[in-house]
């Protein structure tokens, strides 16, 4: 990325410590081979994506283990393509929202809603759209899959970037203005670095979220068309269809390996590097470490090989786009107010038009009765979400506190919890089906835990972080006054972790709604089991190609998610921020 | 008032006026009729209380704020290459944490498209000059506060400004570090080793101003005006113990506590901006109020103290001391005039009394002399349930001041009323009540 290599000084510091020899070190060799391998595989994967659709049908996805690495590679490429698109989207849209009040008026609420809307439901529409865009090319389906992943990644990244831009420290802003930075330099030197730590964190969250959708988006069935792109997602759905437990296990294991690999090779180094962008005046005690990052900084040949690659990036920091000469129009306050009212009016009009459009589309096939049914099912799903979050909280809060108070455990288990949160739980669903069918359990009850299977970890690792952050003097004071048992929980640990818990619970609840679409209707070969709820309603409508019901289901779910956020989570969050902050 | 300058001024400020906030939500006049001329080869200090608009003036000259009215004229460079250049040093250092010392210093040159090699040379020269050798590749978070401010100084100097603007450059540093930095800067200045032609420094530290400046412009607050100009002719380096130095400091204290309009009616109303319940109250803790009364009542002061002496004895900045003293004056516990503070009879009673009696006395004065407190108490007494939503008070205040100031005023009055047990405030419900848990 741009500024790491834009500043030679940070890199210049280490070589001085090394003996001045020309022969490459062992580290050089490893790093070089790794880089070459990555380059070759990217080229291969990209070549395959450009093929026509017929080629895809000629080479259907098979459960041949030899092809698993290739599938894994293709899936990973899709994920990163989507991440790249999300990044681009973030820079453009979030910057626009931060710089223009008029754009902000539209973008911020839109992002807020998109963040909490079940994106799985959109799949139906986007696949149709992209296939129409590139008829008979694999590219169309590829783009649809990438777009599906994109829709699960982009919003929180854009939101975090927007918030960073809005909270640029005033004094740094004044320095930039005093030295008359061009907008481009301001972006490269001030805004992007300042936003980097939270953006990186959100990219990781997005990546985790993306896995969930890969499985759903690679093998797409819309109405009568079924397309399986080569990838782990298709592998898994084929394995499920054929009831091949070993193939499922192999797919899951591969996915685990891929997650560990990109975490170690990409995100850890980025986090270690991004630490320098943290806006703090004193160096914090423990800095995030990464062996890859250290390797990179220690390895001469690797740096030299990378240098030409990074040259364009460095150039980006150097060049200074000429300031866009905009005629400065000075409006009188009245005129300005008139313009902004006109804009608000325009936005309102657009919203009305959109509503009318949706209504005309939906009302052709749906009646009020359908709406009522969707609402009833939504209530069922709501009960599931709330009960399961409550159960998960009762289980994980005490465990998280216990772990968080023991630093030696918490470092390791925290990483494990984050890995589990990144792991797409939906690939484990078939096992649950086997159990439910085998023991003849009631699917309405026993399918429900699947919804929190992947999301409960957010509660766990946030609670661990919260318990770890309880100040030492507070713990000592509790000890001196002999606070024990329930009193200790009520007066010390629960209030202290509450803000962290709320953050985790919000994420978990949002994820659970999304998961309901895949968790309430699960198949294992020819066995389908279903729980009554809005998730299975949307899933069924998608399979049937019933656009109107998909739209209705997604709409109702969005309303519920947003209401739950406003009525429950936001007030809790505000309370935590106001009363329970420990600083 | 203006002292004649030799030659043409580098920058001339004429009739500067600045309003904060929109007319709709209560605007505040921060600068009014400010005239200033900065000449060649002088250090000029802007001295005033926080909120007297001196930082606003500095930022207007730096081009960071567009003032509501008035003019700022810069002289032309002798070689005709455009107007004189300014550069600024910030109170908070304002360093980019992701850039090394050298990159931070090069920042301004980079924006001016100076070629990389020249940039490096000039940055190294500035780093050298300011005593940062060996720290080139360090990141700001690895440096102490004093070293950070040196980076801020090097960054400002490297662009070769004609005028150096300094916004309370030493106030975020501890006393010893500040002293070292000040001395180093003065040495560089006196030896002519910096390219700058003039320095304009904002401070609220009176001794700092007398130590550094050739001229001091004293600001009044609410609105910010220049009330007097003091010329300091003592030779550098200056000695704090020099009797002439002490006289100057005393003189400035007197000027800063002088009332512009001496009539009795304005006695309390003129202290803080706004009148009646719309008075903007400072957040001064009741402990500080009690502490000051006790300190002045005790020996060696015995009820009347010279403010500079008191500040030195209590290790207070003049600015902090003024805030506490004037709050006491608002509540008629003390009288501040001519650089002195004199306790009232009530304050002497307060100092002698026990905790409960102190609270009662404080409550009496709070309700008698702080209009907002009296108003809230009256509303509570008149209400059937003895409840009053804080939102209502906030709205009323926001008609007279900005939301931020309204918030501060409410926090101040709540803190005082809680101590006085005059009324209670339930933060969660946003309610004023009369129920005091007893």
Interface residues (C-beta under 8 A of the other chain):
Chain A: X3 X7 X9 X10 X12 X13 X169 X171 X172 X174 X175 X177 X178 X179 X180 X181 X182 X185 X189 X190 X193 X196 X276 X277 X278 X279 X280 X281 X282 X283 X320 X578 X579
Chain B: X59 X62 X63 X64 X87 X88 X90 X91 X92 X93 X94 X96 X97 X98 X99 X100 X102 X103 X107 X108 X110 X111 X112 X113 X136 X137 X139 X140 X141 X142 X148 X159 X427 X428
